[in-house]
Amino acid sequence: MDLLSDVLQQSGLQRRLLDLRHLPAATALRFPCERSMGFHVVTAGRVWVHAPGLAEPLALAAGDVAFMGRGCVHVLATEPRLEGLEPQPIARTWGAALPAAAAGQASIVSGAYQLWHTPLHPLFAELPAWFVLPAAQVPRLSPLGLAMALLVQESESAGRAAAEPAATLGSDVLVHGLFDVMFVQLLREIVAQRGLAGHGWSHAVRDPAVHRAVALLQADVARPWTLELLAQEAGLSRTTLAERFRAAMGDTPLAHLRTLRLQKAMQLLGDPRRKLDDVAQAVGYQDAFGFSKAFKRAVGVSPGEFRRRDAAERASPWRWGAAATGT
């Protein structure tokens, strides 16, 4: 089972392209990304990321990648200070004709992945607010380096579709796929670095036995798991599993199971055709009452209220497909 793919799928991520942009001198762009993860690739020049919580703006040069692990409104500017600059809102214009960048002009390719609801999974909690991968750490022939080069090439050619239609056939499919490749490769890099640094989900999945236990729970959240049953299937004693799981994850196996169940429930509640009893049973609760109690205690609202809010928000501008601007 692919743990990372399953976590991303259950979180309800939706891709949104933010385009290739050239930034003239003294330019600042405002990205309203409160409910997103995403990244910026600098293809030319220098830019600075201004975001809440940063002691100093992040300085990026050509080839650098800035990954945003926690959504926030932020500004990309051609200057290290915003004094005298008026940040302009972004607008999605993918495929529109784009003039060639002037000499010395900064260029960026950006993409975002919207979250349909607040994720509970511990992976998201441990992601850094910002993660910068310098160009020097991205070998040109590595999977990430090759994906970056192809993404930049396709981004630049997308705006030339009117003049060179044959050369841009299938560009949208390629660009979407390349964004996904880069997104997952960046997550892999973050998980690898955090896994070496200490405990947490990223560290836990490096332990084969704990990885197996996590995978078993994630694969079948509705199963009536006990510590003894999980230990038996993971090939460990109860005591050993409990100790290694807590040391790696900072939590117990059954507490982690509750988190997985609630994360899955949030995904299922987005489908208005599913009855509450069906959702409860699909995530391991015997009845809707017990499920509702556990859900409200963890999420802060009842399943019914969560479903109503989710339905109301589907037409909001930040939702994918609801508007042509923002993220």
C-alpha positions in Angstrom: 0.0 0.0 0.0 1.3 3.5 -0.9 0.9 5.4 2.4 1.6 8.9 1.0 -0.8 8.5 -1.9 -3.5 7.4 0.4 -3.0 10.3 2.8 -3.1 12.8 0.0 -6.2 11.2 -1.5 -8.1 11.3 1.8 -7.2 14.9 2.4 -9.1 15.9 -0.7 -6.3 17.8 -2.4 -7.3 19.6 -5.6 -4.7 20.8 -8.0 -4.7 24.4 -9.2 -2.2 25.8 -11.7 -1.0 29.3 -11.1 0.9 29.8 -14.3 4.3 31.0 -15.5 4.9 34.7 -14.7 7.5 37.2 -15.6 8.0 39.9 -12.9 9.3 43.3 -14.0 11.4 45.3 -11.5 9.6 46.6 -8.5 6.8 44.0 -8.8 4.9 42.2 -6.0 2.2 39.5 -6.4 -0.2 38.5 -3.7 -1.1 34.8 -3.4 -4.3 34.2 -1.3 -3.5 30.6 -0.4 -5.1 30.2 3.1 -6.2 26.6 2.4 -3.5 25.3 0.1 -0.2 23.6 -0.2 2.0 24.4 -3.1 5.3 25.6 -4.5 7.1 28.3 -6.5 9.9 27.5 -8.9 12.2 30.4 -9.8 13.2 30.0 -13.4 15.1 33.2 -13.8 16.3 36.2 -11.7 15.7 36.6 -8.0 12.5 36.9 -5.9 11.6 37.1 -2.2 8.8 35.4 -0.4 7.1 37.6 2.2 4.8 35.6 4.5 3.5 35.7 8.1 5.8 34.1 10.6 9.0 34.6 8.6 11.6 36.5 10.5 13.1 37.6 7.1 11.8 37.2 3.6 12.9 34.0 1.8 15.5 34.9 -0.8 15.2 32.7 -3.9 17.5 32.5 -7.0 17.1 30.8 -10.3 16.5 27.1 -9.9 15.4 27.4 -6.2 12.1 25.9 -5.1 10.0 27.2 -2.2 7.4 24.7 -0.9 4.5 26.0 1.2 3.4 23.3 3.7 0.8 25.4 5.5 -1.6 27.7 3.5 -1.3 31.4 4.1 -1.6 34.7 2.2 1.9 35.5 1.0 3.6 37.9 -1.4 6.3 37.2 -4.0 8.3 40.3 -4.8 11.3 41.3 -6.8 12.6 43.2 -3.8 13.6 42.1 -0.2 11.4 44.9 1.2 7.8 45.7 0.4 8.0 49.4 1.2 6.7 51.4 -1.8 5.3 48.3 -3.5 1.6 47.6 -4.0 1.1 43.8 -4.2 -1.2 42.9 -7.1 -3.6 40.0 -6.9 -2.8 37.0 -9.1 -5.1 35.7 -11.8 -5.0 32.3 -13.4 -4.1 32.7 -17.1 -2.6 29.4 -18.0 -2.1 29.0 -21.8 -2.5 32.7 -22.5 0.2 34.3 -24.7 3.1 35.5 -22.6 5.8 37.7 -24.1 9.4 36.7 -23.6 11.0 37.8 -20.4 13.2 40.9 -20.6 16.9 40.7 -19.8 17.3 40.4 -16.0 13.6 39.9 -15.4 12.5 37.4 -12.8 10.3 34.5 -13.8 8.4 31.9 -11.7 6.2 28.9 -12.2 3.7 28.3 -9.4 1.2 25.7 -8.5 -1.1 25.0 -5.5 -3.0 22.0 -4.1 -6.2 23.1 -2.3 -7.4 21.3 0.8 -11.1 20.5 0.8 -11.1 20.3 4.6 -8.6 20.7 7.5 -6.5 17.6 7.5 -6.0 15.8 10.8 -3.3 13.4 9.6 0.0 13.9 11.5 1.9 14.2 8.3 0.3 17.6 7.6 0.9 18.8 11.2 4.7 18.2 10.9 5.2 19.8 7.5 7.2 23.0 7.8 5.4 26.2 7.0 8.1 26.9 4.3 10.7 24.6 2.9 13.3 25.9 0.5 15.2 23.5 -1.8 18.2 25.4 -3.3 19.2 24.7 -6.9 22.5 23.3 -5.8 20.7 20.5 -4.0 18.7 19.5 -7.1 20.9 17.5 -9.5 19.9 18.2 -13.1 19.4 14.5 -13.9 17.5 13.6 -10.7 13.8 13.0 -11.0 13.0 16.4 -9.5 15.5 18.2 -11.6 14.2 16.6 -14.8 10.6 17.3 -13.9 11.5 21.0 -13.1 13.2 21.4 -16.5 10.3 19.8 -18.4 7.8 21.9 -16.4 9.6 25.1 -17.3 9.8 24.1 -20.9 6.1 23.3 -21.2 5.1 26.4 -19.2 7.0 28.6 -21.7 5.6 26.8 -24.7 1.9 27.0 -23.5 1.7 30.6 -24.3 2.9 30.0 -27.9 0.0 27.7 -28.7 -1.5 30.1 -31.3 1.7 30.4 -33.2 3.0 26.9 -32.8 -0.1 24.7 -32.3 1.6 21.4 -33.2 4.5 21.9 -30.8 2.1 22.3 -27.8 -0.2 19.3 -28.4 -1.0 17.7 -25.1 0.6 20.5 -23.1 -2.1 20.6 -20.5 -1.8 16.9 -19.7 1.9 17.2 -19.5 1.9 20.2 -17.2 -0.6 18.7 -14.8 1.4 15.5 -14.6 4.7 17.4 -14.1 3.1 19.5 -11.3 2.1 16.2 -9.6 5.6 14.7 -10.0 7.2 17.8 -8.5 4.7 18.0 -5.7 5.3 14.4 -4.6 9.0 14.6 -5.1 9.1 17.6 -2.8 7.0 15.9 -0.2 9.4 12.9 -0.4 12.4 15.2 0.2 10.7 16.8 3.2 9.7 13.4 4.7 13.2 12.1 4.2 14.8 15.1 5.9 12.3 15.1 8.8 12.5 11.3 9.1 16.2 11.6 9.9 15.7 14.5 12.3 13.5 12.7 14.9 10.1 11.3 15.8 6.9 11.8 14.0 5.1 10.2 11.0 8.1 10.8 8.7 10.4 9.1 11.2 7.9 6.3 12.0 7.6 5.1 8.4 11.3 4.5 8.3 10.9 1.7 10.9 9.7 -1.4 8.8 7.6 -2.8 11.7 5.9 0.5 12.6 5.5 1.2 8.8 3.6 -2.0 8.5 1.4 -1.3 11.5 0.6 2.2 10.1 -0.2 0.7 6.7 -2.5 -1.9 8.2 -4.5 0.7 10.1 -4.7 3.0 7.2 -5.7 0.2 4.8 -8.8 -0.8 6.9 -9.9 1.8 9.4 -13.3 0.1 9.8 -11.7 -3.1 11.2 -12.2 -3.6 15.0 -8.5 -3.3 15.7 -7.0 -4.1 19.1 -3.4 -3.7 20.1 -3.0 -7.5 20.2 -4.5 -8.0 16.7 -2.3 -5.3 15.2 0.8 -6.6 16.9 0.1 -10.1 15.6 -0.3 -8.9 12.0 2.8 -6.6 12.3 4.8 -9.5 13.6 5.7 -8.0 17.0 4.6 -8.6 20.6 2.1 -6.2 22.1 4.7 -4.6 24.3 7.3 -4.2 21.5 4.8 -2.7 19.1 3.4 -0.3 21.7 6.9 0.9 22.7 8.2 1.3 19.1 5.1 2.9 17.9 5.0 5.5 20.7 8.7 6.2 20.4 8.4 6.8 16.6 5.0 8.5 16.4 4.6 10.1 19.8 1.2 8.4 20.1 -0.4 5.0 20.6 -1.6 2.8 17.7 -5.2 3.1 18.7 -5.0 6.9 19.1 -3.6 7.1 15.6 -6.4 4.9 14.4 -8.9 7.4 15.7 -7.3 10.1 13.7 -7.3 8.0 10.6 -11.0 7.2 11.1 -11.9 10.9 11.5 -9.9 11.9 8.5 -11.7 9.3 6.4 -15.0 10.4 7.8 -14.4 14.0 6.7 -13.8 12.7 3.2 -17.0 10.6 3.2 -19.1 13.4 4.6 -18.4 15.4 1.5 -20.7 13.0 -0.4 -24.3 14.1 0.3 -25.6 10.7 -0.8 -24.0 8.9 2.1 -26.2 8.4 5.2 -24.6 9.2 8.5 -25.0 5.5 9.6 -23.1 4.4 6.5 -20.3 6.8 7.2 -20.1 5.7 10.8 -19.8 2.0 9.9 -17.3 2.8 7.1 -14.9 4.2 9.7 -15.3 1.6 12.4 -18.2 2.9 14.6 -21.2 0.7 15.4 -23.7 3.5 15.2 -24.1 7.1 14.3 -24.4 8.3 17.9 -21.0 7.1 19.0 -19.5 8.4 15.7 -21.1 11.8 16.1 -19.8 12.1 19.6 -16.2 11.3 18.7 -16.4 13.5 15.6 -17.6 16.6 17.4 -15.0 16.1 20.2 -12.2 16.0 17.7 -13.4 18.4 15.0 -15.5 20.8 17.0 -18.7 20.5 15.1 -21.2 17.7 14.6 -21.0 15.6 11.4 -24.2 17.2 10.2 -22.9 20.7 10.7 -19.6 19.8 9.0 -21.5 18.5 6.0 -23.6 21.7 5.8 -20.6 23.9 6.0 -18.7 21.8 3.4 -21.7 22.0 1.0 -22.0 25.8 1.5 -18.3 26.3 0.8 -18.3 24.5 -2.5 -19.3 27.6 -4.3 -16.7 29.8 -2.4 -14.0 31.5 -4.5 -11.2 29.5 -2.9 -12.7 26.3 -4.1 -11.3 24.7 -7.2 -13.4 25.6 -10.3 -15.4 28.3 -8.5 -13.5 31.2 -9.8 -10.7 32.1 -12.1 -8.6 34.0 -9.6 -6.8 33.1 -6.4 -5.8 29.7 -5.2 
